[in-house]
Amino acid sequence: MLELGLKTLIAYLLGSVVGALIVGAFRGVDIRTMGSGNAGGTNALRTQGLAFAAATVIIDFGKGWLAAGWLPGFAIPGVAQDPAVARDWLAVCCAAAAVTGHVWPLWHGFRGGKGGATLAGSLLALAPGLLVVALGAWLAVVILSGFIGLATVMAAAAAAVAAGWPPIASRALFAFTLAMTALVAFAHRDNFARMRAGAEPRAIRLWLLRPRGPAR
């Protein structure tokens, strides 16, 4: 269990490196004080522009991939591989810890982003097919509704449904995607509140099925 505990802790610390806050430190800005207050790619794009947002997403996506794809196989000096811990469960525990670290980062006062990019990076490492499903669901919801937050939650849910489908079924992946859907939905609770109040902004350029006239 030592291997599981240490690697899960390392994954959490890795997840706590939040892209928007790292990039913002070089620019002298904290985007948690701007726009929606979220330290994620969407708020980075709206408040700081494309280059800032791209760097944010690369960092957040990359740490998810590292946590799920590289860390489980990394040999920690002095720590033997534990035969009692299944490799697939170790990988999803590391992935979950990274997403959790992004949402509640130790290095940034436990105020981070909402986990979408980090979850996507972990899915690329764990099961690329699930990432394809998630991206398809994300795009469909954005086209239909224009809401990025809703699309992110529905993408996580679509991955969970696919993970339970017999050709892809894996207990570890199914448990991971279910847990991450709940976490991502919780992280987007403010978005849902703004949607109910009619105050949530929409991605106008991606909202292809919007009604005629200005969007609210």
MIBADO-735970 format. One record per residue: residue number from 1; x, y, z of N, C-alpha, C in turn. Coordinates in steps of 0.05 Angstrom, whole numbers, padded with zeros to 5 digits. Layout:
! residues N
   seq      nc1      nc2      nc3     cac1     cac2     cac3      cc1      cc2      cc3
   NUM        X        Y        Z        X        Y        Z        X        Y        Z
...
***
This chain:
! residues 216
   seq      nc1      nc2      nc3     cac1     cac2     cac3      cc1      cc2      cc3
     1    00017   -00024    00000    00000    00000    00000    00017    00025    00000
     2    00043    00022    00006    00061    00045    00006    00062    00057   -00021
     3    00065    00040   -00042    00067    00050   -00069    00041    00066   -00076
     4    00018    00055   -00070   -00007    00068   -00076   -00009    00095   -00062
     5   -00002    00096   -00037   -00004    00120   -00022    00014    00142   -00032
     6    00039    00134   -00037    00059    00154   -00046    00052    00165   -00074
     7    00045    00147   -00092    00039    00156   -00119    00013    00172   -00121
     8   -00006    00165   -00104   -00030    00181   -00103   -00024    00209   -00092
     9   -00007    00211   -00072    00001    00237   -00061    00016    00253   -00082
    10    00035    00240   -00096    00050    00255   -00117    00031    00265   -00139
    11    00012    00248   -00146   -00008    00256   -00167   -00024    00280   -00157
    12   -00032    00281   -00132   -00046    00304   -00121   -00029    00329   -00122
    13   -00004    00327   -00115    00014    00350   -00115    00019    00359   -00144
    14    00021    00340   -00162    00023    00347   -00191   -00002    00362   -00200
    15   -00025    00351   -00193   -00050    00364   -00200   -00053    00392   -00189
    16   -00040    00397   -00166   -00041    00423   -00153   -00026    00445   -00168
    17   -00011    00437   -00188    00003    00456   -00206   -00018    00465   -00227
    18   -00031    00487   -00222   -00053    00497   -00239   -00043    00515   -00261
    19   -00048    00507   -00286   -00037    00521   -00308   -00043    00551   -00309
    20   -00067    00559   -00304   -00074    00587   -00306   -00060    00604   -00285
    21   -00055    00592   -00262   -00041    00607   -00241   -00011    00608   -00245
    22    00000    00587   -00257    00028    00587   -00264    00034    00607   -00286
    23    00018    00606   -00307    00021    00625   -00329    00016    00654   -00319
    24   -00005    00656   -00303   -00012    00683   -00292    00010    00695   -00275
    25    00025    00678   -00261    00047    00688   -00244    00068    00702   -00261
    26    00073    00692   -00286    00092    00705   -00303    00081    00732   -00314
    27    00055    00733   -00316    00043    00758   -00327    00035    00777   -00305
    28    00036    00768   -00280    00029    00785   -00257   -00001    00788   -00254
    29   -00017    00767   -00261   -00046    00768   -00258   -00055    00742   -00244
    30   -00077    00744   -00231   -00090    00721   -00218   -00119    00721   -00230
    31   -00124    00702   -00248   -00150    00703   -00261   -00173    00695   -00243
    32   -00167    00686   -00219   -00188    00681   -00199   -00201    00706   -00190
    33   -00189    00729   -00196   -00201    00755   -00189   -00215    00768   -00213
    34   -00216    00753   -00235   -00227    00764   -00260   -00249    00745   -00271
    35   -00267    00757   -00287   -00287    00741   -00300   -00303    00724   -00281
    36   -00305    00698   -00287   -00320    00680   -00270   -00306    00673   -00244
    37   -00280    00680   -00242   -00264    00673   -00219   -00253    00645   -00219
    38   -00256    00631   -00242   -00247    00603   -00244   -00219    00603   -00256
    39   -00201    00586   -00245   -00174    00584   -00255   -00172    00561   -00276
    40   -00187    00565   -00298   -00188    00545   -00319   -00186    00558   -00346
    41   -00186    00540   -00367   -00181    00549   -00394   -00202    00569   -00404
    42   -00228    00564   -00398   -00249    00581   -00409   -00246    00610   -00398
    43   -00243    00613   -00372   -00240    00639   -00360   -00213    00652   -00369
    44   -00193    00636   -00373   -00168    00646   -00384   -00171    00658   -00411
    45   -00186    00644   -00428   -00191    00654   -00455   -00207    00679   -00455
    46   -00228    00680   -00438   -00245    00704   -00438   -00231    00729   -00426
    47   -00213    00724   -00408   -00201    00747   -00394   -00172    00754   -00403
    48   -00158    00734   -00414   -00130    00738   -00421   -00122    00732   -00450
    49   -00140    00719   -00464   -00134    00715   -00493   -00125    00686   -00499
    50   -00122    00681   -00525   -00117    00654   -00535   -00091    00642   -00526
    51   -00069    00657   -00527   -00043    00646   -00520   -00042    00638   -00491
    52   -00053    00654   -00473   -00054    00648   -00444   -00071    00623   -00440
    53   -00094    00622   -00453   -00112    00599   -00450   -00099    00573   -00460
    54   -00085    00575   -00483   -00072    00552   -00495   -00051    00541   -00476
    55   -00035    00558   -00464   -00014    00549   -00446   -00027    00537   -00421
    56   -00049    00548   -00412   -00064    00538   -00389   -00073    00509   -00394
    57   -00086    00505   -00417   -00097    00479   -00424   -00075    00459   -00428
    58   -00053    00466   -00440   -00030    00448   -00444   -00020    00438   -00417
    59   -00016    00456   -00398   -00006    00448   -00372   -00026    00430   -00358
    60   -00051    00438   -00358   -00072    00422   -00343   -00077    00395   -00356
    61   -00077    00395   -00382   -00081    00369   -00397   -00056    00351   -00392
    62   -00033    00363   -00394   -00008    00348   -00392   -00005    00335   -00365
    63   -00012    00349   -00343   -00009    00337   -00317   -00028    00314   -00313
    64   -00052    00315   -00325   -00070    00293   -00324   -00059    00268   -00338
    65   -00047    00273   -00361   -00034    00251   -00376   -00011    00239   -00360
    66    00006    00256   -00348    00029    00247   -00333    00020    00230   -00308
    67   -00001    00240   -00295   -00010    00226   -00271   -00021    00199   -00277
    68   -00035    00196   -00299   -00048    00171   -00306   -00031    00153   -00323
    69   -00014    00165   -00340    00001    00149   -00359    00030    00143   -00351
    70    00042    00162   -00337    00071    00158   -00330    00075    00151   -00301
    71    00062    00164   -00283    00067    00161   -00255    00063    00132   -00245
    72    00042    00118   -00253    00037    00091   -00243    00060    00072   -00248
    73    00075    00076   -00270    00097    00058   -00277    00124    00069   -00267
    74    00125    00092   -00255    00150    00104   -00246    00160    00089   -00222
    75    00186    00083   -00222    00198    00068   -00200    00208    00088   -00179
    76    00195    00090   -00157    00204    00108   -00135    00227    00095   -00121
    77    00249    00108   -00118    00272    00096   -00105    00265    00086   -00077
    78    00271    00061   -00071    00266    00050   -00044    00238    00040   -00040
    79    00221    00043   -00060    00193    00034   -00058    00188    00012   -00079
    80    00183   -00012   -00069    00179   -00034   -00088    00151   -00033   -00099
    81    00147   -00044   -00123    00121   -00047   -00135    00104   -00066   -00118
    82    00080   -00058   -00112    00063   -00073   -00094    00046   -00093   -00111
    83    00051   -00119   -00108    00035   -00138   -00124    00006   -00139   -00116
    84    00000   -00129   -00093   -00028   -00130   -00083   -00045   -00108   -00096
    85   -00032   -00089   -00109   -00047   -00066   -00121   -00048   -00070   -00151
    86   -00072   -00074   -00161   -00076   -00077   -00190   -00067   -00052   -00205
    87   -00054   -00055   -00227   -00043   -00032   -00242   -00065   -00013   -00252
    88   -00088   -00024   -00260   -00109   -00006   -00270   -00121    00010   -00247
    89   -00123   -00001   -00224   -00133    00014   -00201   -00113    00035   -00192
    90   -00087    00029   -00193   -00067    00048   -00187   -00068    00072   -00206
    91   -00072    00066   -00231   -00072    00087   -00251   -00097    00106   -00247
    92   -00120    00094   -00241   -00143    00112   -00238   -00142    00127   -00211
    93   -00129    00115   -00191   -00126    00130   -00166   -00108    00154   -00170
    94   -00086    00151   -00186   -00068    00173   -00192   -00083    00194   -00208
    95   -00099    00185   -00228   -00113    00204   -00245   -00133    00220   -00228
    96   -00148    00206   -00211   -00168    00219   -00194   -00155    00239   -00175
    97   -00131    00232   -00165   -00117    00250   -00147   -00108    00276   -00162
    98   -00100    00273   -00187   -00091    00296   -00202   -00115    00315   -00207
    99   -00138    00304   -00215   -00161    00321   -00219   -00170    00335   -00193
   100   -00169    00320   -00171   -00175    00331   -00145   -00156    00354   -00138
   101   -00130    00349   -00144   -00111    00370   -00139   -00115    00395   -00155
   102   -00125    00392   -00180   -00131    00415   -00196   -00154    00431   -00185
   103   -00174    00417   -00175   -00198    00431   -00163   -00191    00444   -00137
   104   -00176    00430   -00120   -00168    00440   -00094   -00138    00438   -00091
   105   -00123    00457   -00103   -00094    00456   -00104   -00080    00465   -00078
   106   -00063    00448   -00069   -00048    00455   -00044   -00032    00480   -00048
   107   -00019    00483   -00072   -00001    00506   -00076   -00016    00533   -00080
   108   -00042    00532   -00083   -00056    00557   -00090   -00080    00561   -00072
   109   -00077    00555   -00046   -00098    00560   -00027   -00124    00544   -00031
   110   -00121    00521   -00044   -00144    00503   -00049   -00166    00516   -00066
   111   -00158    00535   -00083   -00176    00548   -00101   -00165    00545   -00130
   112   -00175    00525   -00144   -00165    00519   -00170   -00186    00521   -00192
   113   -00183    00503   -00211   -00202    00502   -00234   -00224    00482   -00229
   114   -00235    00472   -00251   -00258    00454   -00249   -00253    00426   -00260
   115   -00229    00421   -00268   -00220    00394   -00273   -00223    00383   -00301
   116   -00236    00398   -00319   -00242    00387   -00346   -00217    00379   -00362
   117   -00198    00397   -00364   -00174    00392   -00380   -00157    00370   -00368
   118   -00155    00370   -00341   -00139    00349   -00328   -00152    00322   -00331
   119   -00179    00321   -00329   -00193    00296   -00334   -00189    00286   -00362
   120   -00189    00305   -00382   -00185    00297   -00410   -00157    00285   -00413
   121   -00137    00297   -00401   -00110    00287   -00403   -00108    00259   -00392
   122   -00121    00254   -00369   -00120    00228   -00357   -00135    00207   -00374
   123   -00157    00215   -00387   -00171    00196   -00405   -00154    00189   -00429
   124   -00138    00208   -00439   -00120    00201   -00461   -00101    00179   -00453
   125   -00091    00180   -00429   -00072    00159   -00419   -00086    00133   -00413
   126   -00110    00135   -00401   -00124    00111   -00391   -00139    00096   -00413
   127   -00154    00111   -00429   -00171    00099   -00450   -00177    00120   -00471
   128   -00161    00123   -00492   -00166    00144   -00512   -00194    00143   -00524
   129   -00205    00119   -00526   -00233    00117   -00536   -00253    00133   -00520
   130   -00249    00133   -00493   -00267    00148   -00476   -00263    00178   -00480
   131   -00239    00186   -00486   -00234    00215   -00492   -00249    00223   -00517
   132   -00248    00206   -00537   -00263    00212   -00562   -00293    00215   -00556
   133   -00304    00197   -00540   -00332    00199   -00533   -00337    00225   -00518
   134   -00320    00231   -00499   -00324    00256   -00483   -00322    00281   -00500
   135   -00303    00282   -00518   -00301    00305   -00536   -00325    00308   -00554
   136   -00335    00285   -00564   -00359    00286   -00581   -00383    00297   -00566
   137   -00386    00288   -00541   -00408    00297   -00524   -00405    00327   -00518
   138   -00380    00335   -00512   -00375    00363   -00506   -00382    00381   -00530
   139   -00374    00373   -00553   -00379    00389   -00577   -00409    00391   -00583
   140   -00423    00368   -00580   -00452    00367   -00585   -00467    00386   -00566
   141   -00460    00385   -00541   -00474    00402   -00521   -00468    00432   -00526
   142   -00443    00438   -00533   -00436    00466   -00538   -00452    00476   -00563
   143   -00453    00459   -00584   -00467    00467   -00608   -00497    00472   -00602
   144   -00508    00455   -00585   -00537    00457   -00579   -00543    00479   -00559
   145   -00526    00483   -00539   -00533    00501   -00517   -00515    00526   -00515
   146   -00490    00524   -00524   -00471    00545   -00520   -00458    00547   -00493
   147   -00465    00529   -00475   -00455    00530   -00447   -00430    00511   -00445
   148   -00407    00523   -00440   -00382    00508   -00437   -00383    00490   -00412
   149   -00392    00501   -00390   -00393    00486   -00365   -00411    00462   -00367
   150   -00435    00466   -00378   -00453    00443   -00381   -00441    00422   -00399
   151   -00428    00431   -00420   -00415    00412   -00439   -00394    00396   -00425
   152   -00378    00408   -00408   -00357    00394   -00394   -00368    00372   -00375
   153   -00389    00379   -00361   -00402    00359   -00343   -00414    00336   -00360
   154   -00427    00343   -00382   -00439    00322   -00398   -00418    00305   -00412
   155   -00395    00316   -00418   -00373    00301   -00430   -00363    00280   -00410
   156   -00360    00288   -00385   -00352    00269   -00364   -00373    00247   -00360
   157   -00398    00255   -00361   -00419    00235   -00358   -00420    00216   -00381
   158   -00415    00226   -00406   -00414    00208   -00429   -00391    00188   -00427
   159   -00368    00197   -00417   -00346    00179   -00413   -00353    00157   -00393
   160   -00368    00164   -00372   -00376    00145   -00352   -00395    00124   -00364
   161   -00414    00133   -00381   -00432    00114   -00394   -00417    00095   -00412
   162   -00398    00106   -00427   -00382    00090   -00446   -00364    00070   -00430
   163   -00354    00079   -00407   -00337    00061   -00392   -00352    00037   -00381
   164   -00378    00039   -00378   -00394    00016   -00369   -00405   -00001   -00391
   165   -00400    00007   -00416   -00410   -00008   -00439   -00393   -00033   -00443
   166   -00405   -00056   -00447   -00391   -00082   -00447   -00365   -00083   -00463
   167   -00363   -00072   -00488   -00338   -00074   -00502   -00315   -00059   -00489
   168   -00321   -00039   -00472   -00300   -00023   -00460   -00299   -00028   -00430
   169   -00318   -00042   -00420   -00323   -00044   -00391   -00298   -00050   -00375
   170   -00294   -00035   -00354   -00272   -00039   -00335   -00282   -00028   -00308
   171   -00280   -00044   -00288   -00290   -00034   -00262   -00275   -00009   -00253
   172   -00248   -00010   -00257   -00232    00013   -00249   -00240    00038   -00265
   173   -00242    00036   -00291   -00249    00059   -00308   -00277    00069   -00302
   174   -00296    00050   -00298   -00323    00058   -00292   -00325    00073   -00266
   175   -00312    00063   -00245   -00312    00076   -00219   -00299    00104   -00221
   176   -00277    00105   -00236   -00263    00131   -00239   -00280    00151   -00253
   177   -00292    00143   -00276   -00308    00163   -00291   -00333    00171   -00276
   178   -00345    00153   -00261   -00368    00161   -00245   -00360    00181   -00224
   179   -00338    00175   -00210   -00329    00194   -00189   -00321    00221   -00201
   180   -00309    00221   -00224   -00300    00246   -00236   -00324    00262   -00247
   181   -00345    00248   -00256   -00369    00262   -00264   -00381    00277   -00240
   182   -00382    00264   -00217   -00393    00276   -00193   -00376    00300   -00185
   183   -00349    00297   -00186   -00331    00318   -00178   -00333    00342   -00197
   184   -00333    00337   -00223   -00335    00358   -00243   -00362    00373   -00241
   185   -00383    00358   -00236   -00409    00370   -00233   -00410    00388   -00208
   186   -00398    00379   -00186   -00396    00395   -00162   -00380    00421   -00167
   187   -00358    00418   -00181   -00341    00441   -00187   -00355    00461   -00204
   188   -00375    00453   -00220   -00390    00471   -00237   -00416    00480   -00225
   189   -00419    00477   -00199   -00445    00485   -00186   -00451    00514   -00190
   190   -00431    00532   -00191   -00437    00560   -00195   -00447    00565   -00224
   191   -00436    00550   -00243   -00446    00552   -00270   -00475    00545   -00272
   192   -00483    00523   -00258   -00511    00515   -00259   -00529    00536   -00246
   193   -00519    00549   -00225   -00534    00570   -00212   -00538    00593   -00231
   194   -00517    00601   -00245   -00519    00623   -00264   -00537    00616   -00288
   195   -00537    00590   -00296   -00555    00582   -00317   -00584    00585   -00309
   196   -00590    00577   -00284   -00617    00579   -00274   -00626    00609   -00272
   197   -00606    00626   -00267   -00612    00655   -00264   -00611    00669   -00291
   198   -00604    00655   -00312   -00601    00667   -00339   -00577    00685   -00342
   199   -00557    00680   -00325   -00533    00698   -00325   -00508    00684   -00335
   200   -00510    00659   -00343   -00486    00644   -00352   -00479    00652   -00381
   201   -00455    00661   -00386   -00448    00668   -00414   -00446    00644   -00431
   202   -00450    00648   -00457   -00449    00626   -00476   -00425    00631   -00496
   203   -00416    00608   -00507   -00395    00610   -00527   -00408    00615   -00554
   204   -00412    00640   -00561   -00428    00647   -00584   -00417    00635   -00610
   205   -00391    00634   -00613   -00379    00624   -00638   -00384    00594   -00641
   206   -00386    00580   -00619   -00390    00551   -00620   -00420    00543   -00619
   207   -00436    00562   -00610   -00465    00556   -00606   -00479    00559   -00634
   208   -00476    00538   -00650   -00485    00539   -00677   -00515    00539   -00680
   209   -00529    00527   -00661   -00558    00525   -00663   -00572    00547   -00646
   210   -00559    00569   -00642   -00571    00591   -00627   -00594    00603   -00642
   211   -00614    00614   -00629   -00637    00627   -00643   -00628    00653   -00656
   212   -00643    00662   -00674   -00637    00687   -00687   -00638    00710   -00667
   213   -00622    00730   -00672   -00621    00753   -00655   -00600    00750   -00633
   214   -00595    00771   -00617   -00574    00770   -00597   -00580    00749   -00576
   215   -00559    00735   -00566   -00563    00715   -00545   -00563    00729   -00518
   216   -00578    00718   -00500   -00579    00729   -00473   -00554    00720   -00458
***
